[in-house]
């Protein structure tokens, strides 16, 4: 079963090959339904972002429907241009 969005806050975020991307900082929810649509990830120190969309505060944005949770981590799809 997928964790609730609030349970994801503070979890480490990795890609499928185990590269640490950062930590879940927050989420964006649909105004009408309240369902999560995007997670905001604070990048790890030294992480070089080549593929991911970022917001004005430097957070990496991932669509909520593309993540998987495993124990204490969030696994994201590797995006390619």
Rosetta constraint file for C-alpha pairs under 8 A:
AtomPair CA 2 CA 68 HARMONIC 7.60 0.50
AtomPair CA 2 CA 69 HARMONIC 6.59 0.50
AtomPair CA 3 CA 7 HARMONIC 5.97 0.50
AtomPair CA 3 CA 8 HARMONIC 6.79 0.50
AtomPair CA 3 CA 69 HARMONIC 7.10 0.50
AtomPair CA 4 CA 8 HARMONIC 6.83 0.50
AtomPair CA 5 CA 9 HARMONIC 7.20 0.50
AtomPair CA 5 CA 27 HARMONIC 7.26 0.50
AtomPair CA 5 CA 36 HARMONIC 6.99 0.50
AtomPair CA 8 CA 24 HARMONIC 6.43 0.50
AtomPair CA 8 CA 74 HARMONIC 7.65 0.50
AtomPair CA 9 CA 23 HARMONIC 7.69 0.50
AtomPair CA 9 CA 24 HARMONIC 5.02 0.50
AtomPair CA 9 CA 25 HARMONIC 5.57 0.50
AtomPair CA 9 CA 26 HARMONIC 6.13 0.50
AtomPair CA 10 CA 23 HARMONIC 5.67 0.50
AtomPair CA 10 CA 24 HARMONIC 5.16 0.50
AtomPair CA 10 CA 25 HARMONIC 6.21 0.50
AtomPair CA 11 CA 23 HARMONIC 5.53 0.50
AtomPair CA 11 CA 24 HARMONIC 5.56 0.50
AtomPair CA 11 CA 72 HARMONIC 6.02 0.50
AtomPair CA 11 CA 73 HARMONIC 5.47 0.50
AtomPair CA 11 CA 74 HARMONIC 6.65 0.50
AtomPair CA 12 CA 20 HARMONIC 7.25 0.50
AtomPair CA 12 CA 21 HARMONIC 7.69 0.50
AtomPair CA 12 CA 22 HARMONIC 5.84 0.50
AtomPair CA 12 CA 23 HARMONIC 4.49 0.50
AtomPair CA 12 CA 24 HARMONIC 6.51 0.50
AtomPair CA 12 CA 72 HARMONIC 7.09 0.50
AtomPair CA 12 CA 73 HARMONIC 5.00 0.50
AtomPair CA 12 CA 74 HARMONIC 6.16 0.50
AtomPair CA 13 CA 20 HARMONIC 6.07 0.50
AtomPair CA 13 CA 21 HARMONIC 5.49 0.50
AtomPair CA 13 CA 22 HARMONIC 5.22 0.50
AtomPair CA 13 CA 23 HARMONIC 5.47 0.50
AtomPair CA 13 CA 24 HARMONIC 6.69 0.50
AtomPair CA 13 CA 41 HARMONIC 7.54 0.50
AtomPair CA 13 CA 73 HARMONIC 5.83 0.50
AtomPair CA 13 CA 74 HARMONIC 4.69 0.50
AtomPair CA 13 CA 75 HARMONIC 5.90 0.50
AtomPair CA 13 CA 76 HARMONIC 7.13 0.50
AtomPair CA 14 CA 18 HARMONIC 5.44 0.50
AtomPair CA 14 CA 19 HARMONIC 5.29 0.50
AtomPair CA 14 CA 20 HARMONIC 4.51 0.50
AtomPair CA 14 CA 21 HARMONIC 5.26 0.50
AtomPair CA 14 CA 22 HARMONIC 7.22 0.50
AtomPair CA 14 CA 73 HARMONIC 7.21 0.50
AtomPair CA 14 CA 74 HARMONIC 6.24 0.50
AtomPair CA 14 CA 75 HARMONIC 5.07 0.50
AtomPair CA 14 CA 76 HARMONIC 6.29 0.50
AtomPair CA 15 CA 19 HARMONIC 5.53 0.50
AtomPair CA 15 CA 20 HARMONIC 6.91 0.50
AtomPair CA 15 CA 21 HARMONIC 7.07 0.50
AtomPair CA 15 CA 75 HARMONIC 5.40 0.50
AtomPair CA 15 CA 76 HARMONIC 5.04 0.50
AtomPair CA 15 CA 77 HARMONIC 6.25 0.50
AtomPair CA 15 CA 78 HARMONIC 6.10 0.50
AtomPair CA 16 CA 75 HARMONIC 6.17 0.50
AtomPair CA 16 CA 76 HARMONIC 6.63 0.50
AtomPair CA 16 CA 77 HARMONIC 6.71 0.50
AtomPair CA 16 CA 78 HARMONIC 7.07 0.50
AtomPair CA 20 CA 44 HARMONIC 7.14 0.50
AtomPair CA 20 CA 47 HARMONIC 7.88 0.50
AtomPair CA 21 CA 41 HARMONIC 7.99 0.50
AtomPair CA 21 CA 43 HARMONIC 5.71 0.50
AtomPair CA 21 CA 44 HARMONIC 5.79 0.50
AtomPair CA 21 CA 47 HARMONIC 6.38 0.50
AtomPair CA 22 CA 41 HARMONIC 5.94 0.50
AtomPair CA 22 CA 42 HARMONIC 5.36 0.50
AtomPair CA 22 CA 43 HARMONIC 4.16 0.50
AtomPair CA 22 CA 44 HARMONIC 4.31 0.50
AtomPair CA 22 CA 47 HARMONIC 7.90 0.50
AtomPair CA 23 CA 41 HARMONIC 5.31 0.50
AtomPair CA 23 CA 42 HARMONIC 5.31 0.50
AtomPair CA 23 CA 43 HARMONIC 6.64 0.50
AtomPair CA 23 CA 44 HARMONIC 7.14 0.50
AtomPair CA 24 CA 39 HARMONIC 6.86 0.50
AtomPair CA 24 CA 40 HARMONIC 5.95 0.50
AtomPair CA 24 CA 41 HARMONIC 4.45 0.50
AtomPair CA 24 CA 42 HARMONIC 6.34 0.50
AtomPair CA 25 CA 39 HARMONIC 7.67 0.50
AtomPair CA 25 CA 40 HARMONIC 5.55 0.50
AtomPair CA 25 CA 41 HARMONIC 5.32 0.50
AtomPair CA 25 CA 42 HARMONIC 5.93 0.50
AtomPair CA 26 CA 39 HARMONIC 6.02 0.50
AtomPair CA 26 CA 40 HARMONIC 5.12 0.50
AtomPair CA 26 CA 41 HARMONIC 7.19 0.50
AtomPair CA 27 CA 36 HARMONIC 6.58 0.50
AtomPair CA 27 CA 37 HARMONIC 7.50 0.50
AtomPair CA 27 CA 38 HARMONIC 5.59 0.50
AtomPair CA 27 CA 39 HARMONIC 4.26 0.50
AtomPair CA 27 CA 40 HARMONIC 5.48 0.50
AtomPair CA 28 CA 36 HARMONIC 5.84 0.50
AtomPair CA 28 CA 37 HARMONIC 5.85 0.50
AtomPair CA 28 CA 38 HARMONIC 5.10 0.50
AtomPair CA 28 CA 39 HARMONIC 6.30 0.50
AtomPair CA 28 CA 40 HARMONIC 7.58 0.50
AtomPair CA 29 CA 33 HARMONIC 7.91 0.50
AtomPair CA 29 CA 34 HARMONIC 5.34 0.50
AtomPair CA 29 CA 35 HARMONIC 5.29 0.50
AtomPair CA 29 CA 36 HARMONIC 4.13 0.50
AtomPair CA 29 CA 37 HARMONIC 5.34 0.50
AtomPair CA 29 CA 38 HARMONIC 6.99 0.50
AtomPair CA 30 CA 34 HARMONIC 4.96 0.50
AtomPair CA 30 CA 35 HARMONIC 5.45 0.50
AtomPair CA 30 CA 36 HARMONIC 6.25 0.50
AtomPair CA 30 CA 37 HARMONIC 6.38 0.50
AtomPair CA 36 CA 64 HARMONIC 6.34 0.50
AtomPair CA 37 CA 63 HARMONIC 5.85 0.50
AtomPair CA 37 CA 64 HARMONIC 5.06 0.50
AtomPair CA 37 CA 65 HARMONIC 7.21 0.50
AtomPair CA 38 CA 61 HARMONIC 6.37 0.50
AtomPair CA 38 CA 62 HARMONIC 5.46 0.50
AtomPair CA 38 CA 63 HARMONIC 4.43 0.50
AtomPair CA 38 CA 64 HARMONIC 4.74 0.50
AtomPair CA 39 CA 61 HARMONIC 5.86 0.50
AtomPair CA 39 CA 62 HARMONIC 5.37 0.50
AtomPair CA 39 CA 63 HARMONIC 6.45 0.50
AtomPair CA 39 CA 64 HARMONIC 5.92 0.50
AtomPair CA 40 CA 59 HARMONIC 5.70 0.50
AtomPair CA 40 CA 60 HARMONIC 5.68 0.50
AtomPair CA 40 CA 61 HARMONIC 4.99 0.50
AtomPair CA 40 CA 62 HARMONIC 6.75 0.50
AtomPair CA 41 CA 59 HARMONIC 5.26 0.50
AtomPair CA 41 CA 60 HARMONIC 4.95 0.50
AtomPair CA 41 CA 61 HARMONIC 6.40 0.50
AtomPair CA 41 CA 62 HARMONIC 7.83 0.50
AtomPair CA 42 CA 58 HARMONIC 7.36 0.50
AtomPair CA 42 CA 59 HARMONIC 4.95 0.50
AtomPair CA 42 CA 60 HARMONIC 6.44 0.50
AtomPair CA 43 CA 47 HARMONIC 6.31 0.50
AtomPair CA 43 CA 58 HARMONIC 7.92 0.50
AtomPair CA 43 CA 59 HARMONIC 6.62 0.50
AtomPair CA 43 CA 60 HARMONIC 6.80 0.50
AtomPair CA 51 CA 79 HARMONIC 5.99 0.50
AtomPair CA 51 CA 80 HARMONIC 5.93 0.50
AtomPair CA 51 CA 81 HARMONIC 6.55 0.50
AtomPair CA 52 CA 60 HARMONIC 6.30 0.50
AtomPair CA 52 CA 61 HARMONIC 7.01 0.50
AtomPair CA 52 CA 62 HARMONIC 7.88 0.50
AtomPair CA 52 CA 79 HARMONIC 6.75 0.50
AtomPair CA 53 CA 60 HARMONIC 5.79 0.50
AtomPair CA 53 CA 61 HARMONIC 5.60 0.50
AtomPair CA 53 CA 62 HARMONIC 7.72 0.50
AtomPair CA 54 CA 58 HARMONIC 5.62 0.50
AtomPair CA 54 CA 59 HARMONIC 5.31 0.50
AtomPair CA 54 CA 60 HARMONIC 4.35 0.50
AtomPair CA 54 CA 61 HARMONIC 5.61 0.50
AtomPair CA 55 CA 59 HARMONIC 5.47 0.50
AtomPair CA 55 CA 60 HARMONIC 6.59 0.50
AtomPair CA 55 CA 61 HARMONIC 7.01 0.50
AtomPair CA 62 CA 66 HARMONIC 7.31 0.50
AtomPair CA 62 CA 67 HARMONIC 7.72 0.50
AtomPair CA 62 CA 76 HARMONIC 7.58 0.50
AtomPair CA 63 CA 67 HARMONIC 7.32 0.50
AtomPair CA 66 CA 76 HARMONIC 6.41 0.50
AtomPair CA 66 CA 77 HARMONIC 6.27 0.50
AtomPair CA 67 CA 74 HARMONIC 6.61 0.50
AtomPair CA 67 CA 75 HARMONIC 5.68 0.50
AtomPair CA 67 CA 76 HARMONIC 4.78 0.50
AtomPair CA 67 CA 77 HARMONIC 6.76 0.50
AtomPair CA 68 CA 74 HARMONIC 5.75 0.50
AtomPair CA 68 CA 75 HARMONIC 5.07 0.50
AtomPair CA 68 CA 76 HARMONIC 6.55 0.50
AtomPair CA 69 CA 73 HARMONIC 5.87 0.50
AtomPair CA 69 CA 74 HARMONIC 4.51 0.50
AtomPair CA 69 CA 75 HARMONIC 6.01 0.50
AtomPair CA 70 CA 74 HARMONIC 6.20 0.50
AtomPair CA 70 CA 75 HARMONIC 7.23 0.50
